[in-house]
Amino acid sequence: MKLIRIAVVVALAAAVVALAGVGRPEAAGGASKPSGGITVTGLGTVTSVPNEAEFSLAVQTKAATAREALAGNAGQMRHVLAALRSVGVDKRDVKTQDVSVSRSYGNDGQPDGYSARNSVSVRIHGLSRAGKVLDAASNAGADEVEGPSLSRSDQDALQAKALRRAVADAARKARVLAGAAGVSLGAVTAMTEGASGSPQPYFAQAGAFLADRAAAPIEPGTQDVQASVKVTFAIT
């Protein structure tokens, strides 16, 4: 009799568990709303016209000794720097890139002295001034020109604007997904900045501006500053 009573108690307990499951269909049927939220990637782009140009200017000299080559090169570069200042280039916009001296060789492969080279980068604010600056530098002795690398003076502000557009784009995508799933969009629970960037700078052929100093037009075109963000929204 005792064994029978124990069996009855076990059976009653199993029935209670079964009835509890019937009262909560979402546990068995998976009908509850997902708890992970909605994660989307937003993209933002800002198009602008470059207003700055950066050039590399170099002076190269030859002499019988390394000392003479360096001395002659330094004097010539001082003339170039003075010319840049005379046309309004600020000292802060000129930076030395490289100073070197090496053995030079003739067409017969034999040493014929030493060659010294000094190069500086020059940032020009306002593309319309570029021709005047390059003309002054070449007249003063700059015999190599590379560039331009075009950019914007307000690059940080443009990047911030692109980020705001990326967040707005993520919100639009999330609302579409929430509507399609029949849920309501909640607050942002996570946000990560993704890869962003700007177009590769355009470089003219070296010496192109020296070939015809009177005509050194620069067409700025446009540049895109891009940003991307990954955003997770809660759903209700």
C-alpha positions in Angstrom: 0.0 0.0 0.0 2.9 2.4 0.8 4.4 1.8 -2.7 1.0 2.6 -4.3 0.7 5.9 -2.4 4.2 7.0 -3.5 3.3 6.2 -7.2 0.2 8.4 -6.9 2.1 11.3 -5.5 4.7 11.1 -8.3 1.9 11.0 -10.9 0.2 14.1 -9.4 3.5 16.0 -9.5 4.0 15.2 -13.2 0.5 16.4 -14.0 1.2 19.7 -12.2 4.4 20.2 -14.3 2.5 19.4 -17.5 -0.3 21.9 -16.7 2.3 24.6 -16.0 3.8 24.0 -19.5 0.3 24.4 -21.0 -0.1 27.8 -19.3 3.2 29.1 -20.8 3.1 28.2 -24.5 6.0 30.6 -25.4 8.5 28.3 -23.5 7.7 25.4 -25.8 6.7 27.2 -29.0 9.6 29.8 -29.1 7.1 32.7 -29.6 8.9 35.1 -27.3 10.6 38.2 -28.8 14.4 37.7 -29.3 16.4 39.3 -26.5 19.5 40.2 -28.5 18.0 43.2 -30.2 18.6 44.4 -33.8 22.2 45.0 -35.0 22.8 47.0 -38.2 25.7 48.8 -39.9 25.2 52.4 -40.9 27.1 54.2 -43.6 27.7 58.0 -43.9 29.3 60.0 -46.7 30.2 63.6 -47.0 31.3 65.1 -50.4 33.5 68.2 -50.4 35.8 70.2 -52.7 39.5 70.1 -51.5 40.9 73.5 -50.5 44.5 72.6 -49.7 47.4 71.1 -51.6 50.6 69.6 -50.4 53.7 69.4 -52.6 57.2 67.9 -52.2 60.0 70.2 -53.4 63.6 69.0 -53.6 67.0 70.4 -54.4 69.8 68.2 -55.8 73.4 69.3 -56.2 76.6 67.6 -57.2 80.2 68.4 -56.2 83.7 66.7 -56.0 83.3 66.0 -52.2 80.5 65.2 -49.9 81.2 68.3 -47.9 81.0 70.5 -50.9 77.8 68.8 -52.2 76.1 69.3 -48.8 77.2 72.9 -48.5 76.0 73.8 -52.0 72.8 72.0 -51.5 72.1 73.8 -48.2 72.7 77.2 -49.8 70.3 76.4 -52.6 67.6 75.1 -50.3 67.9 78.3 -48.2 67.1 80.3 -51.4 64.0 78.1 -52.0 62.8 78.5 -48.4 63.2 82.3 -48.6 61.3 82.3 -51.8 58.4 80.4 -50.2 58.2 82.9 -47.4 58.3 85.8 -49.9 55.0 84.5 -51.4 53.3 84.1 -48.1 53.9 80.4 -47.2 53.9 80.2 -43.4 57.0 78.5 -41.7 54.6 76.1 -40.0 53.5 74.8 -43.4 57.1 73.8 -44.5 58.6 70.6 -43.2 61.9 68.9 -44.0 61.4 65.4 -45.4 64.8 64.1 -46.3 68.5 65.2 -46.4 71.0 62.8 -48.0 74.4 62.7 -49.7 75.8 59.8 -51.7 78.4 58.8 -54.2 77.5 59.7 -57.8 78.6 57.8 -60.9 79.0 58.7 -64.5 77.7 57.0 -67.6 80.8 54.8 -67.5 80.0 53.5 -64.1 83.0 55.3 -62.5 82.6 57.6 -59.4 82.5 61.2 -60.5 81.8 63.0 -57.2 79.0 63.2 -54.7 75.3 64.1 -54.9 73.3 65.8 -52.1 69.6 66.0 -51.9 67.2 67.9 -49.6 63.4 67.8 -49.9 60.7 69.6 -48.0 56.9 69.2 -47.9 54.9 72.4 -48.5 51.2 72.8 -47.6 49.4 75.5 -49.6 46.1 76.9 -48.3 43.9 77.9 -51.2 44.5 76.1 -54.5 44.5 79.3 -56.5 47.9 80.2 -54.8 49.6 77.0 -55.9 50.9 78.2 -59.2 52.5 81.3 -57.7 54.2 79.3 -54.9 55.6 76.7 -57.3 56.8 79.4 -59.7 58.7 81.1 -56.8 60.2 77.8 -55.6 61.4 76.7 -59.0 62.9 80.1 -59.8 64.8 79.9 -56.5 66.4 76.5 -57.4 63.9 73.7 -56.6 64.5 71.2 -59.4 62.1 68.5 -58.3 58.4 68.8 -57.7 55.9 66.1 -56.7 52.3 66.5 -56.0 49.7 67.7 -55.3 48.1 65.8 -52.5 44.7 67.4 -52.1 42.8 67.7 -48.8 40.4 69.8 -46.8 41.3 72.1 -43.9 38.2 71.0 -41.9 38.8 67.3 -42.3 37.8 66.5 -38.6 34.5 68.4 -38.9 33.7 66.5 -42.1 34.5 63.2 -40.5 32.2 64.0 -37.6 29.4 64.9 -40.0 29.9 61.5 -41.8 29.6 59.7 -38.5 26.3 61.4 -37.7 25.0 60.4 -41.1 26.1 56.8 -40.5 24.2 56.7 -37.2 21.1 58.1 -38.8 21.5 55.5 -41.6 21.7 52.7 -39.0 18.5 54.0 -37.3 16.6 54.0 -40.6 17.7 50.4 -41.4 16.8 49.2 -37.9 13.3 50.8 -38.1 12.7 48.9 -41.4 13.8 45.6 -39.8 11.7 46.2 -36.7 8.6 46.9 -38.8 9.2 43.8 -40.9 9.5 41.7 -37.8 6.5 43.2 -36.1 8.4 44.6 -33.1 9.1 48.0 -31.7 12.5 49.6 -31.7 14.0 50.5 -28.3 17.1 52.4 -27.2 20.6 51.9 -28.5 22.4 49.3 -26.4 25.8 49.2 -28.2 27.6 51.2 -30.9 31.0 50.6 -32.6 32.8 52.8 -35.1 33.8 50.8 -38.2 36.3 51.4 -40.9 36.3 54.9 -42.4 38.4 56.8 -44.9 38.8 59.3 -47.6 39.9 59.0 -51.2 43.5 58.4 -52.1 45.4 61.6 -52.8 46.1 62.5 -56.4 49.7 63.0 -57.4 50.8 64.8 -60.6 53.8 63.7 -62.4 57.1 64.9 -60.9 58.3 68.0 -62.8 55.0 68.6 -64.6 54.7 72.0 -63.0 58.3 72.9 -63.8 57.9 72.2 -67.4 55.5 75.1 -67.8 55.5 77.3 -64.7 53.2 79.8 -66.3 50.4 77.3 -66.5 50.0 75.1 -63.4 46.3 74.7 -63.1 44.9 72.4 -60.4 41.5 71.0 -60.7 40.3 70.0 -57.2 37.4 67.8 -58.2 35.6 66.3 -55.1 36.5 64.0 -52.3 34.3 61.7 -50.2 34.8 61.4 -46.5 33.2 58.1 -45.3 32.3 56.6 -42.0 30.6 53.4 -40.8 29.1 52.4 -37.5 27.7 49.2 -36.1 24.7 49.9 -33.8 22.6 47.5 -31.7 19.0 48.5 -30.8 16.9 46.9 -28.1 13.4 45.8 -29.2 10.2 45.9 -27.2 
